Amino acid sequence: MFQQLKNIDKAFKHVRLLTIVVVLASMAICGYAIAKSYQMVTRAERRIYLLANGKAIEAFSAERKDNIPVEAKDHIKMFHHYFFSLDPDEKVIHEHIVRALNLADGSAKSKYDDLKEDRYYSGIISGNVSQKVVMDSMAFSMDTYPYYFKYYGKEKIIRPTVVVTRSLITEGFLRSVSRSDNNPHGFLIERWRVLENKDLKTSQRSISSGRQDNY
């Protein structure tokens, strides 16, 4: 009788131990599954698709602080492109200047007003002048806020008979603002000024008249 009770008690302990092991194993598997599911959801949320030229390109989102140097430099580059790359077309000039002024504060507007007062833009139109700017390099510092930058580039001024190459050095500061359609990077250029803008070389254009003599 007592031996049977001992066997029952022993069997009960084995069953209880087995139940505990099964429960702990189930909890471990559930925890692992939840953790992996969370990782997969997090990765899926960071994966985005950009539409470029009719094609979907996969990309990954990142923290704002990780992208500050890249976005800031592109913001500065695009500002200079819109402000200095111009064609002898009033509509093109207006569109470029508006885009540039959306990326900067009143210091850029003040420079634009000075150029306009000096009839710089009307001279581009009347003289059939095209103007392009190419960035050489850029110094950008995150040691202080607003962030300081110095832009180095070259302007190519294409006139009907000559091409003038000018150096362009500017500096300013960058602070964060809300993103918008007009300001996708979410930065604003402040205290912007031109440090150097002088002629480097002038070359004659080789223009073919396209006229053939008939014999």
Buried (B, 14 or more C-beta within 10 A) or exposed (E): EEEEEEEEEEEEEEEEEEEEEEEEEEEEEEEEEEEEEEEEEEEEEEEEEEEEEEEEEEEEEEEEEEEBEEBBBBBBBBBBBBBBBBBBEEEBBEEBBEBBBBBBBEBBBEBBEEBEEEEBBEEBBEEEBBBBBBBEEBEBEEEEEBBBBBBBBBBBBBBEEEBBBBBBBBBBBBEBEEEEEEBEBBBBBBEBEEEEEEEEEEEEEEEEEEEEEEE
